[in-house]
Structure formats: C-alpha cells, structure tokens
C-alpha cells in the first residue's frame, strides 16, 4: 500500500504524469464508486457529427497528431480558415 495520496488537481498533464509512475491498485482505499454518468453528450444543439471515409479520418488524425491537438480542434481550425467571415 502506498503512503502517497492521490493528487488534488484537474490538470490533465499533472494527472498523466502521476499515473505514468503509479499503480491504481495502490490507491484502492481512496477511490470512490461513481454511479452517475461521467461522460454526457452535450445537449446545446451545437454538436455536429461528421461521417468521414477512412482516408479523410486518417488525414484529420495525422494533422491533429502533428500539431499535438485533438481532432475536433483541427476540424474547427480548418473551418475557421476556409469559411466566409460573418459580416460585422
């Protein structure tokens, strides 16, 4: 059993660093069972589902990997670069 405590942070990079050098079984007595849904789809009406062919999906994934960002951010960047600007 570990004498360390779980980190009290929401930082993804800090948590990733912590879990890359620790085993979750050492912290079993500090974990809580979560009964409600953790990942809930947004209901704000702004979500858009795109069906890409394998080549298109690969292109998006590779662009995201090269930039170190997620796929959705790559697609948003491309849309902002190519969409007509709103009149203001």
PyMOL CGO cylinders between C-alpha atoms (Angstrom):
from pymol import cmd
from pymol.cgo import CYLINDER

trace = [
    CYLINDER, 0.00, 0.00, 0.00, 1.30, 3.41, -0.98, 0.3, 1, 1, 1, 1, 1, 1,
    CYLINDER, 1.30, 3.41, -0.98, 1.78, 6.14, 1.60, 0.3, 1, 1, 1, 1, 1, 1,
    CYLINDER, 1.78, 6.14, 1.60, 1.24, 8.79, -1.09, 0.3, 1, 1, 1, 1, 1, 1,
    CYLINDER, 1.24, 8.79, -1.09, -2.09, 10.48, -1.64, 0.3, 1, 1, 1, 1, 1, 1,
    CYLINDER, -2.09, 10.48, -1.64, -3.95, 10.98, -4.88, 0.3, 1, 1, 1, 1, 1, 1,
    CYLINDER, -3.95, 10.98, -4.88, -3.18, 14.35, -6.48, 0.3, 1, 1, 1, 1, 1, 1,
    CYLINDER, -3.18, 14.35, -6.48, -5.81, 17.03, -5.93, 0.3, 1, 1, 1, 1, 1, 1,
    CYLINDER, -5.81, 17.03, -5.93, -5.72, 18.52, -9.42, 0.3, 1, 1, 1, 1, 1, 1,
    CYLINDER, -5.72, 18.52, -9.42, -7.80, 18.72, -12.58, 0.3, 1, 1, 1, 1, 1, 1,
    CYLINDER, -7.80, 18.72, -12.58, -4.71, 19.22, -14.74, 0.3, 1, 1, 1, 1, 1, 1,
    CYLINDER, -4.71, 19.22, -14.74, -4.59, 16.50, -17.40, 0.3, 1, 1, 1, 1, 1, 1,
    CYLINDER, -4.59, 16.50, -17.40, -0.81, 16.81, -17.72, 0.3, 1, 1, 1, 1, 1, 1,
    CYLINDER, -0.81, 16.81, -17.72, -0.26, 16.55, -13.95, 0.3, 1, 1, 1, 1, 1, 1,
    CYLINDER, -0.26, 16.55, -13.95, -2.58, 13.54, -13.70, 0.3, 1, 1, 1, 1, 1, 1,
    CYLINDER, -2.58, 13.54, -13.70, -0.93, 11.86, -16.68, 0.3, 1, 1, 1, 1, 1, 1,
    CYLINDER, -0.93, 11.86, -16.68, 2.49, 12.36, -15.12, 0.3, 1, 1, 1, 1, 1, 1,
    CYLINDER, 2.49, 12.36, -15.12, 1.27, 10.99, -11.79, 0.3, 1, 1, 1, 1, 1, 1,
    CYLINDER, 1.27, 10.99, -11.79, -0.40, 7.87, -13.27, 0.3, 1, 1, 1, 1, 1, 1,
    CYLINDER, -0.40, 7.87, -13.27, 2.55, 7.13, -15.54, 0.3, 1, 1, 1, 1, 1, 1,
    CYLINDER, 2.55, 7.13, -15.54, 4.59, 6.40, -12.42, 0.3, 1, 1, 1, 1, 1, 1,
    CYLINDER, 4.59, 6.40, -12.42, 1.93, 4.96, -10.06, 0.3, 1, 1, 1, 1, 1, 1,
    CYLINDER, 1.93, 4.96, -10.06, -0.35, 1.93, -9.96, 0.3, 1, 1, 1, 1, 1, 1,
    CYLINDER, -0.35, 1.93, -9.96, -4.06, 2.46, -9.32, 0.3, 1, 1, 1, 1, 1, 1,
    CYLINDER, -4.06, 2.46, -9.32, -4.21, -0.63, -7.11, 0.3, 1, 1, 1, 1, 1, 1,
    CYLINDER, -4.21, -0.63, -7.11, -2.02, 1.20, -4.58, 0.3, 1, 1, 1, 1, 1, 1,
    CYLINDER, -2.02, 1.20, -4.58, -4.84, 3.70, -4.07, 0.3, 1, 1, 1, 1, 1, 1,
    CYLINDER, -4.84, 3.70, -4.07, -7.90, 1.43, -3.94, 0.3, 1, 1, 1, 1, 1, 1,
    CYLINDER, -7.90, 1.43, -3.94, -8.94, 2.67, -0.49, 0.3, 1, 1, 1, 1, 1, 1,
    CYLINDER, -8.94, 2.67, -0.49, -9.01, 6.28, -1.74, 0.3, 1, 1, 1, 1, 1, 1,
    CYLINDER, -9.01, 6.28, -1.74, -11.22, 5.66, -4.79, 0.3, 1, 1, 1, 1, 1, 1,
    CYLINDER, -11.22, 5.66, -4.79, -14.97, 6.26, -4.87, 0.3, 1, 1, 1, 1, 1, 1,
    CYLINDER, -14.97, 6.26, -4.87, -17.52, 4.37, -6.94, 0.3, 1, 1, 1, 1, 1, 1,
    CYLINDER, -17.52, 4.37, -6.94, -19.24, 6.71, -9.40, 0.3, 1, 1, 1, 1, 1, 1,
    CYLINDER, -19.24, 6.71, -9.40, -22.80, 5.66, -10.18, 0.3, 1, 1, 1, 1, 1, 1,
    CYLINDER, -22.80, 5.66, -10.18, -23.88, 8.54, -12.41, 0.3, 1, 1, 1, 1, 1, 1,
    CYLINDER, -23.88, 8.54, -12.41, -22.75, 9.01, -15.99, 0.3, 1, 1, 1, 1, 1, 1,
    CYLINDER, -22.75, 9.01, -15.99, -19.31, 10.58, -16.26, 0.3, 1, 1, 1, 1, 1, 1,
    CYLINDER, -19.31, 10.58, -16.26, -19.39, 11.49, -19.95, 0.3, 1, 1, 1, 1, 1, 1,
    CYLINDER, -19.39, 11.49, -19.95, -22.67, 13.07, -21.00, 0.3, 1, 1, 1, 1, 1, 1,
    CYLINDER, -22.67, 13.07, -21.00, -23.25, 14.26, -24.56, 0.3, 1, 1, 1, 1, 1, 1,
    CYLINDER, -23.25, 14.26, -24.56, -23.87, 17.98, -24.82, 0.3, 1, 1, 1, 1, 1, 1,
    CYLINDER, -23.87, 17.98, -24.82, -27.46, 18.95, -25.42, 0.3, 1, 1, 1, 1, 1, 1,
    CYLINDER, -27.46, 18.95, -25.42, -26.77, 22.53, -26.51, 0.3, 1, 1, 1, 1, 1, 1,
    CYLINDER, -26.77, 22.53, -26.51, -27.69, 21.82, -30.14, 0.3, 1, 1, 1, 1, 1, 1,
    CYLINDER, -27.69, 21.82, -30.14, -24.22, 22.80, -31.35, 0.3, 1, 1, 1, 1, 1, 1,
    CYLINDER, -24.22, 22.80, -31.35, -22.83, 19.29, -31.82, 0.3, 1, 1, 1, 1, 1, 1,
    CYLINDER, -22.83, 19.29, -31.82, -22.19, 18.11, -35.36, 0.3, 1, 1, 1, 1, 1, 1,
    CYLINDER, -22.19, 18.11, -35.36, -21.46, 14.53, -36.35, 0.3, 1, 1, 1, 1, 1, 1,
    CYLINDER, -21.46, 14.53, -36.35, -19.30, 14.05, -39.43, 0.3, 1, 1, 1, 1, 1, 1,
    CYLINDER, -19.30, 14.05, -39.43, -19.06, 10.76, -41.27, 0.3, 1, 1, 1, 1, 1, 1,
    CYLINDER, -19.06, 10.76, -41.27, -15.62, 10.64, -42.90, 0.3, 1, 1, 1, 1, 1, 1,
    CYLINDER, -15.62, 10.64, -42.90, -14.21, 8.00, -45.16, 0.3, 1, 1, 1, 1, 1, 1,
    CYLINDER, -14.21, 8.00, -45.16, -11.09, 6.25, -43.82, 0.3, 1, 1, 1, 1, 1, 1,
    CYLINDER, -11.09, 6.25, -43.82, -8.71, 8.47, -45.81, 0.3, 1, 1, 1, 1, 1, 1,
    CYLINDER, -8.71, 8.47, -45.81, -10.36, 11.66, -44.55, 0.3, 1, 1, 1, 1, 1, 1,
    CYLINDER, -10.36, 11.66, -44.55, -10.35, 10.40, -40.96, 0.3, 1, 1, 1, 1, 1, 1,
    CYLINDER, -10.35, 10.40, -40.96, -6.68, 9.46, -41.27, 0.3, 1, 1, 1, 1, 1, 1,
    CYLINDER, -6.68, 9.46, -41.27, -5.87, 12.95, -42.60, 0.3, 1, 1, 1, 1, 1, 1,
    CYLINDER, -5.87, 12.95, -42.60, -7.62, 14.60, -39.65, 0.3, 1, 1, 1, 1, 1, 1,
    CYLINDER, -7.62, 14.60, -39.65, -5.91, 12.29, -37.11, 0.3, 1, 1, 1, 1, 1, 1,
    CYLINDER, -5.91, 12.29, -37.11, -2.47, 12.85, -38.61, 0.3, 1, 1, 1, 1, 1, 1,
    CYLINDER, -2.47, 12.85, -38.61, -2.93, 16.64, -38.66, 0.3, 1, 1, 1, 1, 1, 1,
    CYLINDER, -2.93, 16.64, -38.66, -4.04, 16.53, -35.02, 0.3, 1, 1, 1, 1, 1, 1,
    CYLINDER, -4.04, 16.53, -35.02, -1.10, 14.34, -34.01, 0.3, 1, 1, 1, 1, 1, 1,
    CYLINDER, -1.10, 14.34, -34.01, 1.37, 16.59, -35.82, 0.3, 1, 1, 1, 1, 1, 1,
    CYLINDER, 1.37, 16.59, -35.82, 0.00, 19.68, -34.04, 0.3, 1, 1, 1, 1, 1, 1,
    CYLINDER, 0.00, 19.68, -34.04, -0.44, 17.97, -30.67, 0.3, 1, 1, 1, 1, 1, 1,
    CYLINDER, -0.44, 17.97, -30.67, -4.15, 18.80, -30.53, 0.3, 1, 1, 1, 1, 1, 1,
    CYLINDER, -4.15, 18.80, -30.53, -7.36, 16.79, -30.75, 0.3, 1, 1, 1, 1, 1, 1,
    CYLINDER, -7.36, 16.79, -30.75, -9.21, 16.03, -33.98, 0.3, 1, 1, 1, 1, 1, 1,
    CYLINDER, -9.21, 16.03, -33.98, -12.15, 18.34, -33.25, 0.3, 1, 1, 1, 1, 1, 1,
    CYLINDER, -12.15, 18.34, -33.25, -9.79, 21.29, -32.84, 0.3, 1, 1, 1, 1, 1, 1,
    CYLINDER, -9.79, 21.29, -32.84, -8.18, 20.56, -36.22, 0.3, 1, 1, 1, 1, 1, 1,
    CYLINDER, -8.18, 20.56, -36.22, -11.58, 20.50, -37.92, 0.3, 1, 1, 1, 1, 1, 1,
    CYLINDER, -11.58, 20.50, -37.92, -12.61, 23.78, -36.21, 0.3, 1, 1, 1, 1, 1, 1,
    CYLINDER, -12.61, 23.78, -36.21, -9.34, 25.41, -37.33, 0.3, 1, 1, 1, 1, 1, 1,
    CYLINDER, -9.34, 25.41, -37.33, -9.91, 24.28, -40.93, 0.3, 1, 1, 1, 1, 1, 1,
    CYLINDER, -9.91, 24.28, -40.93, -13.49, 25.59, -40.89, 0.3, 1, 1, 1, 1, 1, 1,
    CYLINDER, -13.49, 25.59, -40.89, -12.39, 28.96, -39.48, 0.3, 1, 1, 1, 1, 1, 1,
    CYLINDER, -12.39, 28.96, -39.48, -9.67, 29.23, -42.14, 0.3, 1, 1, 1, 1, 1, 1,
    CYLINDER, -9.67, 29.23, -42.14, -12.00, 28.46, -45.04, 0.3, 1, 1, 1, 1, 1, 1,
    CYLINDER, -12.00, 28.46, -45.04, -15.44, 29.67, -44.03, 0.3, 1, 1, 1, 1, 1, 1,
    CYLINDER, -15.44, 29.67, -44.03, -16.61, 33.12, -45.15, 0.3, 1, 1, 1, 1, 1, 1,
    CYLINDER, -16.61, 33.12, -45.15, -16.28, 35.71, -42.42, 0.3, 1, 1, 1, 1, 1, 1,
    CYLINDER, -16.28, 35.71, -42.42, -19.52, 36.93, -40.88, 0.3, 1, 1, 1, 1, 1, 1,
    CYLINDER, -19.52, 36.93, -40.88, -20.45, 40.47, -41.80, 0.3, 1, 1, 1, 1, 1, 1,
    CYLINDER, -20.45, 40.47, -41.80, -20.00, 42.78, -38.89, 0.3, 1, 1, 1, 1, 1, 1,
]
cmd.load_cgo(trace, "trace")
